[in-house]
């Protein structure tokens, strides 16, 4: 037992040292690397109908008879030739004739589905790609088209998620239908984005809500005083600074900071109410989060289901395109991203371990 205890302490010290080194490395890399200019990157577009078709064909090739496999292969070649000759419409018609596909482009030729992905961190860094993707979609979208956003975010900085939500509102301003699919979490700033949608689809155990604002500010002023370290904080403007990390905070500072937090919460509630007026804000804007099954009862979610089921149905009805913007990154940017990811995963692992004790399944 003594050996296990000593080894545990050694491992803890080693992990702490590694984490500290990663933080230092991150600071150095960030200071020396150049962020890509806005719009500097590559826009990638992939037709998902083909991808889903290939998945099905892999199984069909095993379960069909030899003659049926030949017919299927012939059908696929006909589709490719039709697409080369006549584009998307001809290929869809060929698919309908040869395979019995339910897609009927004669009744809804203009309808396309564009699929975007948003994986949120605390800074909503993915908004830089999101704005490019939405601009690209708006350049070609027509009435009847739809955007599906696969959203995964627990929220973060208010102004960053406010910008992300405003990007989604650009679709609404152009009358492009927006569906948001939440497979895991859309809470706080994530829900601020989700509420813009015409329809929110969520997996039953996805987490939604958390319509609230939180701020945690450590203060080391007493520690500095104990070691005879003076802190000079000079401001122009009565409330240029309220609560600080190193200065001495007063009741007036705390009151003003609380006022600012309440103001942000009020703006958050007004924003959600604008897009989902059916919500009882007194019930849902308490800062609580819920699983989607309960969220549906409260009106936070429209339908229960996964993005996978949504897409599986869509590829049989209309053309579906995945749109991704990948910013160009230098070696320094890639290294910084790796360090950021390592630090976040380390923090997430510790946070998850503490949650597992309370929410184990």
C-alpha positions as CSV (number, residue, x, y, z in Angstrom):
1,X,0.0,0.0,0.0
2,X,2.9,2.4,0.8
3,X,4.3,1.6,-2.7
4,X,1.0,2.3,-4.4
5,X,0.6,5.6,-2.4
6,X,4.1,6.7,-3.3
7,X,3.7,5.8,-6.9
8,X,0.4,7.7,-7.0
9,X,2.0,10.8,-5.7
10,X,4.9,10.4,-8.2
11,X,2.4,10.1,-11.0
12,X,0.4,13.1,-9.9
13,X,3.6,15.2,-9.7
14,X,4.7,14.0,-13.1
15,X,1.3,14.9,-14.7
16,X,1.3,18.3,-12.9
17,X,4.8,19.0,-14.3
18,X,3.8,17.9,-17.8
19,X,0.7,20.1,-17.7
20,X,2.8,23.1,-16.6
21,X,5.2,22.5,-19.4
22,X,2.4,22.3,-21.9
23,X,1.0,25.6,-20.7
24,X,4.4,27.2,-21.0
25,X,4.8,25.7,-24.5
26,X,1.4,27.0,-25.5
27,X,2.3,30.6,-24.5
28,X,5.6,30.4,-26.4
29,X,4.0,29.0,-29.5
30,X,1.1,31.4,-29.5
31,X,3.5,34.3,-29.2
32,X,5.6,33.2,-32.2
33,X,2.9,31.8,-34.5
34,X,0.9,33.8,-37.0
35,X,-2.9,33.4,-37.1
36,X,-4.3,32.9,-40.7
37,X,-6.0,35.9,-42.2
38,X,-9.8,35.8,-42.4
39,X,-10.9,33.8,-45.3
40,X,-7.5,32.2,-45.8
41,X,-8.2,28.5,-46.2
42,X,-9.9,25.8,-48.3
43,X,-13.6,25.2,-48.8
44,X,-14.3,21.5,-49.2
45,X,-17.7,20.3,-50.5
46,X,-18.7,16.6,-50.5
47,X,-21.9,15.1,-51.8
48,X,-23.1,12.8,-49.0
49,X,-25.6,11.0,-51.2
50,X,-22.7,9.2,-52.8
51,X,-21.1,8.4,-49.4
52,X,-24.3,6.9,-48.0
53,X,-24.8,5.0,-51.3
54,X,-21.3,3.5,-51.0
55,X,-22.0,2.3,-47.4
56,X,-25.2,0.6,-48.6
57,X,-23.5,-0.9,-51.6
58,X,-20.8,-2.6,-49.4
59,X,-23.6,-4.6,-47.7
60,X,-25.5,-5.1,-50.9
61,X,-22.4,-6.6,-52.5
62,X,-22.5,-9.3,-49.8
63,X,-26.2,-10.1,-49.7
64,X,-27.2,-9.8,-53.3
65,X,-27.0,-12.7,-55.8
66,X,-24.4,-12.6,-58.6
67,X,-26.9,-11.4,-61.2
68,X,-28.2,-8.7,-58.8
69,X,-24.7,-7.5,-58.1
70,X,-24.1,-7.1,-61.9
71,X,-27.2,-5.1,-62.3
72,X,-26.2,-2.9,-59.4
73,X,-22.8,-2.3,-60.8
74,X,-24.3,-1.5,-64.2
75,X,-26.7,0.9,-62.5
76,X,-23.9,2.7,-60.7
77,X,-21.9,3.1,-64.0
78,X,-25.0,4.6,-65.6
79,X,-25.4,7.1,-62.9
80,X,-21.7,8.2,-63.2
81,X,-22.0,8.6,-67.0
82,X,-25.3,10.5,-66.6
83,X,-23.7,12.9,-64.1
84,X,-20.8,13.5,-66.4
85,X,-23.1,14.3,-69.3
86,X,-26.0,16.1,-67.7
87,X,-25.0,17.0,-64.2
88,X,-26.9,16.4,-60.9
89,X,-30.4,16.2,-62.4
90,X,-29.5,13.5,-64.9
91,X,-27.6,11.5,-62.3
92,X,-30.6,11.6,-60.0
93,X,-33.0,10.5,-62.7
94,X,-30.7,7.6,-63.6
95,X,-30.6,6.6,-59.9
96,X,-34.4,6.7,-59.7
97,X,-34.8,4.5,-62.8
98,X,-32.1,1.9,-62.1
99,X,-32.4,1.5,-58.4
100,X,-35.9,2.5,-57.4
101,X,-34.6,5.4,-55.3
102,X,-37.4,7.5,-53.8
103,X,-35.7,10.8,-54.6
104,X,-38.1,12.7,-57.0
105,X,-36.3,15.8,-58.3
106,X,-39.1,16.5,-60.7
107,X,-41.3,17.8,-57.9
108,X,-38.6,19.6,-55.9
109,X,-35.7,20.4,-58.2
110,X,-34.3,23.3,-56.2
111,X,-34.3,21.7,-52.8
112,X,-30.8,20.9,-51.5
113,X,-29.6,20.3,-48.0
114,X,-26.2,21.8,-46.9
115,X,-24.6,20.2,-43.8
116,X,-22.4,22.2,-41.5
117,X,-20.5,21.1,-38.4
118,X,-19.8,23.3,-35.3
119,X,-17.6,21.8,-32.5
120,X,-17.6,24.5,-29.9
121,X,-14.8,25.3,-27.4
122,X,-14.9,28.0,-24.8
123,X,-13.8,30.7,-27.3
124,X,-16.1,29.5,-30.1
125,X,-13.1,29.3,-32.3
126,X,-15.0,27.4,-35.0
127,X,-17.0,30.6,-35.8
128,X,-14.1,31.6,-38.1
129,X,-14.9,28.6,-40.3
130,X,-18.7,28.9,-39.8
131,X,-18.8,32.4,-41.2
132,X,-17.0,31.3,-44.4
133,X,-19.3,28.2,-44.8
134,X,-22.4,30.3,-44.4
135,X,-21.2,32.9,-46.8
136,X,-20.5,30.1,-49.4
137,X,-23.9,28.6,-48.9
138,X,-25.7,31.9,-49.2
139,X,-23.8,32.5,-52.5
140,X,-25.6,29.5,-54.1
141,X,-28.7,28.7,-51.9
142,X,-32.1,29.1,-53.5
143,X,-35.6,29.2,-52.0
144,X,-36.5,25.7,-50.7
145,X,-33.0,24.9,-49.7
146,X,-32.1,24.0,-46.1
147,X,-29.1,24.0,-43.8
148,X,-28.5,21.3,-41.2
149,X,-26.0,22.4,-38.5
150,X,-24.6,19.5,-36.4
151,X,-23.9,21.4,-33.2
152,X,-21.8,20.2,-30.2
153,X,-21.0,22.9,-27.6
154,X,-21.3,23.5,-23.9
155,X,-20.9,27.3,-24.4
156,X,-18.2,29.8,-23.5
157,X,-17.4,33.4,-24.0
158,X,-20.5,35.6,-24.5
159,X,-19.4,37.8,-27.3
160,X,-17.9,34.9,-29.3
161,X,-21.1,32.8,-29.1
162,X,-23.2,35.9,-29.8
163,X,-21.2,36.2,-33.1
164,X,-21.8,32.5,-33.9
165,X,-25.5,32.9,-33.3
166,X,-25.6,36.0,-35.5
167,X,-23.9,34.0,-38.3
168,X,-26.8,31.5,-38.2
169,X,-29.3,34.4,-38.3
170,X,-27.9,35.4,-41.7
171,X,-29.6,32.2,-43.0
172,X,-32.9,33.2,-41.5
173,X,-32.6,36.7,-43.0
174,X,-32.3,35.1,-46.4
175,X,-35.3,32.7,-45.8
176,X,-33.1,29.6,-45.8
177,X,-34.6,27.0,-43.5
178,X,-32.2,26.1,-40.6
179,X,-32.3,22.8,-38.6
180,X,-29.9,22.3,-35.7
181,X,-29.2,18.7,-34.7
182,X,-27.8,18.2,-31.2
183,X,-26.3,14.7,-30.7
184,X,-24.5,15.4,-27.4
185,X,-24.8,19.0,-26.0
186,X,-26.0,22.4,-26.8
187,X,-25.9,24.3,-23.6
188,X,-25.4,28.0,-22.6
189,X,-23.8,29.6,-25.7
190,X,-24.4,26.4,-27.6
191,X,-28.2,26.8,-26.9
192,X,-27.9,30.4,-27.9
193,X,-26.9,29.2,-31.3
194,X,-29.5,26.4,-31.4
195,X,-32.5,28.6,-30.6
196,X,-32.0,30.5,-33.9
197,X,-33.1,27.4,-35.8
198,X,-36.5,26.8,-37.3
199,X,-36.3,23.3,-35.8
200,X,-34.1,21.8,-33.0
201,X,-33.6,18.1,-33.2
202,X,-31.8,16.4,-30.3
203,X,-30.9,12.9,-29.3
204,X,-32.8,11.8,-26.2
205,X,-29.9,12.1,-23.8
206,X,-28.4,15.2,-25.3
207,X,-28.0,18.1,-22.9
208,X,-29.7,21.4,-23.7
209,X,-30.6,24.6,-21.9
210,X,-28.3,26.3,-19.3
211,X,-29.7,29.7,-20.2
212,X,-27.6,31.6,-17.7
213,X,-24.3,33.5,-17.3
214,X,-21.4,32.6,-14.9
215,X,-18.1,34.1,-14.1
216,X,-15.3,32.8,-11.8
217,X,-12.5,35.2,-10.9
218,X,-9.8,34.1,-8.4
219,X,-8.3,36.8,-6.3
220,X,-4.7,36.6,-4.9
221,X,-4.6,40.0,-3.3
222,X,-4.3,38.7,0.3
223,X,-1.4,36.3,-0.8
224,X,0.4,39.2,-2.4
225,X,0.0,41.4,0.7
226,X,1.3,38.5,2.9
227,X,4.5,38.6,0.9
228,X,4.7,42.4,0.8
229,X,3.8,42.7,-2.9
230,X,2.1,45.9,-3.8
231,X,-0.3,46.1,-6.8
232,X,-1.0,49.4,-8.5
233,X,-4.2,49.5,-10.6
234,X,-4.7,52.8,-12.4
235,X,-7.9,53.3,-14.5
236,X,-9.6,56.2,-16.2
237,X,-13.3,55.7,-15.8
238,X,-15.1,54.7,-12.6
239,X,-15.9,51.2,-13.8
240,X,-13.1,50.5,-16.2
241,X,-12.3,47.6,-13.9
242,X,-14.6,46.0,-11.3
243,X,-13.4,42.7,-9.9
244,X,-9.7,41.9,-10.5
245,X,-7.4,39.0,-9.9
246,X,-4.6,40.9,-8.1
247,X,-6.3,44.0,-6.8
248,X,-8.4,44.5,-3.7
249,X,-12.0,44.0,-4.5
250,X,-14.7,46.2,-2.8
251,X,-18.4,45.7,-2.3
252,X,-19.0,48.4,-4.9
253,X,-16.9,46.4,-7.4
254,X,-18.9,43.2,-6.6
255,X,-22.2,45.0,-7.0
256,X,-21.2,46.5,-10.4
257,X,-19.9,43.1,-11.6
258,X,-23.1,41.4,-10.6
259,X,-25.0,44.1,-12.4
260,X,-23.0,43.4,-15.6
261,X,-23.7,39.6,-15.2
262,X,-27.4,40.3,-14.8
263,X,-27.4,42.5,-17.9
264,X,-25.8,39.8,-20.0
265,X,-28.4,37.3,-18.7
266,X,-31.2,39.6,-19.6
267,X,-29.8,40.0,-23.1
268,X,-29.5,36.2,-23.3
269,X,-33.1,35.7,-22.3
270,X,-34.3,38.3,-24.7
271,X,-32.4,36.7,-27.5
272,X,-33.9,33.2,-26.8
273,X,-37.4,34.6,-26.4
274,X,-37.1,36.4,-29.8
275,X,-36.6,33.1,-31.6
276,X,-38.7,30.8,-29.3
277,X,-41.5,33.0,-28.0
278,X,-43.4,29.9,-26.8
279,X,-40.9,29.3,-24.0
280,X,-41.8,30.1,-20.4
281,X,-38.6,32.0,-19.6
282,X,-39.3,31.9,-15.9
283,X,-38.9,28.1,-16.1
284,X,-36.1,27.7,-18.6
285,X,-33.8,30.7,-18.0
286,X,-32.7,29.6,-14.5
287,X,-29.3,28.4,-15.7
288,X,-30.4,24.8,-15.4
289,X,-29.7,22.2,-18.1
290,X,-31.9,19.2,-19.0
291,X,-31.7,16.1,-21.1
292,X,-33.5,16.5,-24.4
293,X,-36.5,14.3,-23.3
294,X,-37.3,16.9,-20.6
295,X,-36.2,19.7,-22.9
296,X,-38.9,18.7,-25.4
297,X,-41.5,19.0,-22.7
298,X,-40.3,22.4,-21.8
299,X,-40.2,23.5,-25.5
300,X,-36.4,23.8,-25.7
301,X,-36.4,21.0,-28.3
302,X,-38.8,20.3,-31.2
303,X,-38.1,16.7,-32.0
304,X,-36.1,13.8,-30.5
305,X,-33.7,12.0,-32.8
306,X,-30.1,11.9,-34.1
307,X,-28.5,13.8,-36.9
308,X,-27.7,10.4,-38.4
309,X,-31.4,9.5,-38.9
310,X,-32.1,12.9,-40.3
311,X,-29.3,12.6,-42.9
312,X,-30.2,9.0,-43.7
313,X,-33.7,10.1,-44.6
314,X,-32.5,13.2,-46.5
315,X,-30.1,11.4,-48.9
316,X,-33.1,9.5,-50.2
317,X,-35.1,12.6,-50.9
318,X,-32.8,15.3,-52.1
319,X,-29.1,16.2,-52.9
320,X,-27.1,16.6,-49.6
321,X,-23.8,18.4,-49.5
322,X,-21.3,18.6,-46.6
323,X,-19.6,22.0,-46.6
324,X,-16.4,22.5,-44.5
325,X,-14.0,25.4,-44.5
326,X,-10.5,24.5,-43.3
327,X,-8.3,27.5,-42.4
328,X,-4.7,27.3,-43.6
329,X,-2.4,26.7,-40.7
330,X,1.4,27.1,-40.4
331,X,3.5,24.6,-38.5
332,X,3.4,27.0,-35.5
333,X,-0.4,27.1,-35.7
334,X,-0.6,23.3,-35.9
335,X,1.7,22.9,-32.9
336,X,-0.4,25.5,-31.0
337,X,-3.5,23.6,-31.8
338,X,-2.0,20.4,-30.6
339,X,-0.9,22.0,-27.3
340,X,-4.4,23.6,-26.9
341,X,-6.0,20.3,-27.5
342,X,-3.7,18.5,-25.0
343,X,-4.4,21.1,-22.3
344,X,-8.2,21.0,-22.8
345,X,-8.2,17.2,-22.8
346,X,-6.2,17.2,-19.6
347,X,-8.7,19.6,-17.9
348,X,-11.7,17.7,-19.4
349,X,-10.3,14.4,-18.0
350,X,-10.1,15.8,-14.5
351,X,-13.5,17.5,-14.8
352,X,-15.0,14.2,-16.1
353,X,-13.5,12.2,-13.3
354,X,-15.1,14.4,-10.8
355,X,-18.5,14.2,-12.6
356,X,-18.3,10.4,-12.9
357,X,-18.5,10.1,-9.1
358,X,-21.9,11.8,-9.3
359,X,-23.3,10.8,-12.7
360,X,-22.1,7.3,-13.3
361,X,-24.1,5.0,-15.6
